[in-house]
Structure formats: structure tokens, C-alpha cells
Amino acid sequence: MSFKAREYPYIKISKKAESSVLQGHPWVYDGELKEITGTPENGELVDVLGSSGQYLGTGLYNDNSKIKIRIISRNANDKFDTAFFERRIRYAWDYRKTVMGNDTNCCRVIFGEADTFPGLTVDKFNDILVTQTLSLGIEKRKDIIFPLLVKILSEDGMKIRGIYERNDVSIRKLEGMTENKGFYNIEGLPVPESTSVIINENGIKYNVDFENGQKTGFFLDQKYNRLAAAKIAKGRRVLDCFTHTGSFALNAAAGRAEHVCAVDISEEAVKMAESNAKLNGLEDRMSFKAANVFDLLPEIPKSEGYDFIILDPPAFTKSRSTVDSAMRGYKEINLRAMKLLPRGGYLATCSCSHFMRDELFRSMLRSAAFDAHVSLRQIEARQQSPDHPILWNVPETDYLKFYIFQIV
């Protein structure tokens, strides 16, 4: 084909990068660019060529980033106009309707590379969309993408009241962007007065503070894992560690647990969890505590009678270099939980770090069980909910590990 006719600069990449791209990975890293023809602009399109000059795809270029190119298409006939992005959004939304059914009051609409929108997260909280944009190329195209999101969802009878940008993350600086947060202005939509919204997940209501809450305001990826935990909770005394805004604890209480104690180091998170309990009329079977889980677990006497412990910690590692220390942290809390539980008790435990690979997590659990002198009877092994799809050719999309065990 004629690359001049496309009017994009084109870049030959190394054989190592070519192999990765041919296997379906969309990223080309710093040091993998071998020959540049034309003058690529940051945030704009470039064609990617293999070592013999064959077309591999078209991507968004950024010299500021370690990820120099993020491929968004492997079709040389694509035109990257409004119609292109509308097709992509419709494809993503049709997928959610298929895998989530009617369970779309709160869900992830766009999951970055898994939906071929590199660096873009879009979460739907009832009638509010919360976005996080971590790539310059998508940032430059948000004036096309964001109104299309409103249009497509509205056509399905889901009137969107506003879009809130949660771009208050330092990684944007690595892309040459500034941090910011606030409502995105869309013609015809008045700016909402509040930065909180009530959502309904698994029949439980939550007040989501999407301005100040972690990430986009609420963690949607554990939706069905919470239901799995709720099935175990009936009649049990449950200790929910790292409760955040109370999601696992509330599901356990709604699952008719005898009592649920929700613990988090953040007093603000605990207050929000308690507020959510009252919102659902579940406060009578729940208690709340602001404490460091690492310190709390060894202090709890077995006489407290907890026979179901839930561990949903934040990511202990966000890079390969800290995996070993993360392993120690995961082992410590799991070991202490196993020691506290009686024989026949239950443990739900997870990791939300991509770098804590499943085989490492399982190895850590085996080691903790050995040291606790217990055996683990696996009940379920789960991952993130399907609105956070996993692409096998993009390992970064596979991050959540969730296990339920009986202690024997």
C-alpha cells in the first residue's frame, strides 16, 4: 500500500516489538522505534511498519511516554473520524448489554485497551459517567468521544445527566498532560449541582462520591464476587477487612449474616460505609471500625467468633520491582486471617494488582496456609466482572484474583 496516501508519518519498529504487535499487543515502547519517516506529533496518528516494511497497524504517538505508540486499529482502510469512534463505542456498549443484561445501572462502559480506547476508563454510575483519560491521543479526541457516549446511551433510554472527569492522577504528567477534575461541558446538558450519586448494585444502594472517592469513586470490578461472598455469609459472623465504602460488608449483611464488622484504615471510608448501611436499613446487624488491618487481626481474640473473613486490600504493588514486598504483605494478612478462623470457617481473599500474577498469589496462599497449619478447600476462583473484559493478548487487562476457601 502507499503510506504517503494516508498522510500519516510511519515508523518501523524492532523485530521484538513486531513480534509483540503481531501477537496482538497494542503497545510499542521506548527503544523499539527503528526508523521514522515524516514528523509525528504527540497525540496524533502514525502508521506502524514491521521490519520488512509491512503494515502492522495505526496508533497514537507520544514521545513523552515510555509507551511511544498505542495501536488503535490494524485495518489499513479505517478512517479515524467520528463514525470510527461511534462504531467503537457502540461495539463496547453492545458487549456490556450482552454480558451484563439489564444489570447496567452501574458498570464499566469503556475499559481502556480492552475496548481499543487506550488509556480511557468510563464508568457509569446511574445517570453520571465518570471518566479517566491517561493517554494524550485520547485526550485530544475526547470532544468527539464524550458526546458520542451520551448519544449512544441516551438512545438506549439511559439519559446521562453529566460527565465528570477524574484526571487527578500523576501518571498524566508522564504523557505530557496536567492533572484536573471537574464536569465536562456538553452542549445541551446543564452542569449537575452535586458530585455524588446513588447507585444500585446487587440490590444494594450506595452513595458514590465521584469527586473524592478512590479512582472513579467506586470499585465496580468486584460486583459479582460480592454476590459470591454473600452466599457464604448467611448465619455467619463476618469480618470485612479493607471495607472501603462497605461493599463486601453490605452484601454479606444483605445475605443474612448474623453480624458483620467492617474495617478500614480511613475514617472517612468507614463513615461512608456506615452511611451506606443506614441507606439500606442494614445497620442493626453491622458494626464499623477505623483501624489498620495488619495491627487489628492479631489483636482479635478467637472468642469474637468470626467464621468468615473477607480480605479486599488495595494493590500492594504497582510495579514489578515491588512484587517481593507485596508478597510479604499479602502473606501477612492472609496468614493472620487463617490463624484467626476456626476449622470449617471461610476466607475470601483477593489481589487487584496485575503484577501479582495468579501463580504468585496462589503460591503465597499455599505458603500462608502451611505456616498457619491449615488446609484450603477451594470453593470458587473468580476474576473481575465481565464489564472489565480480559484480552488474552494484553496481559495488563488481567489483574483481579479472587478466591473463596473453607479452612480445614
N, C-alpha and C positions, 0 to 999 in steps of 0.2 A: 504493500500500500504506500501511498505518498504521504509522508508525515508533514510536509510543508502545507499540503492542502488543508490539514486540520488546524493549522495556525497555533499549535502548542509547541513549546520547547520540548525536546525529547532527550532522555537520559538513559544511557546504557549503564547497566548495573553489573556487579560482580557475579561470578558463577554461583557462589554461595547464596547470594540474595536471589538470584534467578531460580535456584532450586526451591527456596522457600516460597517464592511467589507462585511457582508452578504447582506447589502443593497446596496452594490456597491461602497462604498468609498474606494479609494486606499491607504489611509494613516493610519499608526499606530504610535501613538505619544509616546513621553517620558512618562514613568509611566504606560504604558499599556502592557509592556512585563512582563510575569509572570514566564516563565521557559525557559531557553536557554540550548540547547543540542548541543555540538560542540563549535567551536571558530569562530564566524562570523567575517569577515574582512570588514572594512569600504569600501563601494563602491561595495561589492560583493553580491552574491545571497544568500538568505535564504528562507526556506520554512516556511510558516505561518500556525499554527495549532490553531484550536478552543479549547475551554476549555475541551472538551471531547476527544481531540486528532485528530479530523478530519482535513483533508487538506482543507485550505481556499484559498491558492494561493502562488505564489513565488514573492519575491520582492527584491529590492535593499536596503541593510542595511547601515546605517551610524550612529555611536554612537555620532558623533559630533553634529548632528542635533536634533532639537526638534521633527522633523518627523523621527522617527527611521527606519521605513520601508516604502518604496514606492512600492506597488504591481504593477507588470507589466504583470502578467499572472495568470489566475485562472484554467489553464489547466495543470494537472499533467504530461501530455505527451509532453509538449513543451520542446524543446531543444534550449537553448539560444545561437545559433550560428549565423553565417552570414545570413543563409537562414531565420531565425526567424525575424531578423531586416529588411531584404529585403521585406518580406511579409508585415510587419507593415508599412513600408514606402509606398509600392505600394497601400495598403489599404487607407492610408491617402491621397495620390495623386489622386487616383481614385475618392475618395469622393469630392475633390476640383474640379475635372473636371466635375463631375455631378452637383454640386450646383453652380459653377461659370461659367460653359460653356466655352466659349472662352475668358472670362474675367480674364485671368491669367497672364497678363503682370506684375502685382504686386498683390501679395496675400500672405496670411499666409499658409505655407506648413505644418508646424507642430505646434500644439497648445498644448504643454505640456501634461498634464493628459488627456485632451480630445481626444488625439490621442495615449494614453498609452505610451508616451515618457516623463516620469515625469521630470519636470524642464527644458525641452528643448523647445525653441522657434526657428523657422526657418521662416524667411520672404524672399520672392522672390521679388527683385527689378530689373525688366527686366532680365538681364543676370548675376546678382550678388545675391548670397544667403548671408543673414546676420543672424548669429546665436547668441543665448544667452543660456548658459548652467548653470543651477542653482542647479544641483544635482550631487554629486560625482559619483554615479553609471553610469550616462550618460556620464560624463566627461571621465571616464575610457573606454568607448565604442565608443567615437567619431571617433576613427580611423577606426572603422567598419561602423558607420552610415554616416559620411560625404561623403566618396567616393561613397556610395550607392545612396545618394541623387543626386549627379552629374550624375551617371549612369542612374538612372531611368528617370530623367527629360530629359536627352540627348536622350534617346530612343524615347521620345515624340517630338523630334525635337526642344527641348529647350536647346540650348547649353549654359552651365553655364561657365562664364568667371572666376569666383573665389568665394571663401567662406571667408567672413570676420567675425571674432569673436568679439562680443561686450560683453565681460565679465568684463567690468569695473563697477561692481555693488557690493556693500558691503555685500549683502546677501551671496555671495560666501564664505566669511570668516566664516559664521556660518556653512558651510558644510565642513570646513577644506581645502578650496581652496584659491588660490590667485587671485587677480584681474589682468586682462590683456585684451588687444585688439590688433588686427592685423590680417593679412591674414593667413589663414590656408593653409599649403603647401600640395598640391595634386599632385601626380606624373603625369607628362604629361601636367600640366597646369602652364603656366608662371604666376608669381605674377603680377596682374594688377598694372599699374603705378598710377592710380588715386583712391581716396576714395570717389568719387561722381559718380552718375549715373543718367541718365534721365529716368523717368518712365512715363507711360501714364495711368491715372486713370480717368474714365468717360469722356474720350476725352480731358482731360487737362494734360499738361506736367508739371512735377516737376523736379527740380534738387535736388536729395536726397544726403545729406552729411551723409553717413552711418558711418563715423568715429566719428563725433562730434555731430550729431543730437540727439534728445531725444530718449531714448530706443534704437531701432534698426535703427533710422534715420527718420522714417515716420510712422504716425499712420494709419494703413490700416483698422481698425475695423469700421470706420465711412463711408466707401466708399458709401454705398447705402443710408445712412442718408444724405449725402451731396447732392445726387440727389433729395431726397425728399424735402430738403430745396430749391434747385434750382427751383423747380416747383412753389414755393410760391413767388419767388423773382422777377418775371417779372414785370417791371414798378415800382418797389418799391425802396425806399431809405433804404439801409441795413447797419446796424451796426454789424460787426462781432467781438465779444469780445473773447480774448484769441486765436487769429488767428493762432499762431504758424507760420507755413510757408505758411499760406494763403489758406488752402484747402477749407474751407466753403466759404470764401470770393470769391475765384476764381470760384467756382461752381455757386454762386449767380450771379456774373458778366457774366458768360457764359450763365446763364439762363435769360439774358437780363434785369437785374436790371437797374434802372435809374442811381443809383450810389451806390458804396459800400465803406464804410470806414472800414479798417482792423486795429485792435488794439491789441497790445501785450506789456507786460512789458519789454520784451527782445528786445533791439535794433538790435541784430544780427538776431533774428527771423523776425523782421519787414523788415530788408534789404533783407532777403531771400524771404519773401512774395512779396516784390516789384520786385525782380528779376524774380520770377515765373510769375508775372503779365506781365512783358515785354516779357518773353519767349512765352506767349500765346497771345500777342497782345491785352491785356485787360486793359492796364494801363490807357487808356483815361477815363474809367468810374470808376476808383478806386482811393482812397487815403489811406495813411498809417500813423499810429501814434504810437509812443512808449509811453505808459502810463500805469499806474496802473488802471485797470478797476474799482476797488472799489472806487477810487477817481474820476475817469472820469465821471461815469454815473450820479451822482447828479449834476455835473457841466454843463452838456449838456442841453441847452435850448430846449424846445419843438419846437421852431421855426426852429430848424435844420431839422425837418420834417421826422425823422426816423420813418418808419412804419413797419419795420421788424428788430428785434434784435435776434442775434444768440449768445447763451452762451455755450461755449465749454471749461469749465475750466479744469485745471489739477485735479487729485484726491485730494480732501481736507482731506481725511482720508485714512490711510493705516493700521489702526488697530481699533478694537472695542472700545478701550479706548478713542479715539478722535472723535467718531461719533457725540457727542453733539456739540462740537465746529465746526465740519464740517457742521452740520445742520444750525448753525448760519451763517456761511459763504455762504452757498448755498442760504439761505433765503435772505440775504442782497443783493446779486447781482440780484436775481430774483425779489425781491420787487422793487428795483430801476429801473430795466428794465420795469416792469409792469407800474410803475408810469410815465415813460418817453413815453411809447407808447400811441398813440391815440386810442379811441374806434374804433374797426374794424382793428386795427393793428395786427401784428403777432409776436409770440415768439417761437423760437426753443431753447430748453434747455435740458441739459443732465448732467449725472454724470457717471464717469468711475471708481468709487470705488465699489468693491464688498461689502464692509462693509456698504455702503449706500444702504440698501435694497430698493426695489421698493416701498414697502409700506411706508417707511420712506420718500423717495423722494416725493411721492405723497402727503403725509401729509404736508411736508414742502411747496409744491406748493399751497396747499389749504390755508395754513396759510398766505403765502405771498399775495395771491390774496385777502383774506379777509382784510388784512391790507392796501392793495392798493385800496380797494373799487372797485374791478373789478370782473368779472366772466371769467372763462376759458372755451372756446369752443374747445374741443379736436378735432384735425384733424387727427393726427397719433400718435401711441405709437409704438416705434421701439426698437430694441436691436442691438447688434453687427452683422456685416455681417457674412454669414454662413461659411466662411473660418475660423472663430473663433467659432467653434461649442460649444453649451451648453449641457453638460451632466447633466441630472436632478438629478442623484445620486452623483454629485460632484458640490455642490453649488458655489465653488470658480470659476468655469468656467462661471458663470452667473454674469456679472459685469456691463455691459453698459445699461443705461436707456436713452432713447431719446424721447422727446415729442415735438410735434408742436401744438400750440394753436392759436386761434384767441382771442383777448382781446375784451370782450363785456361788 
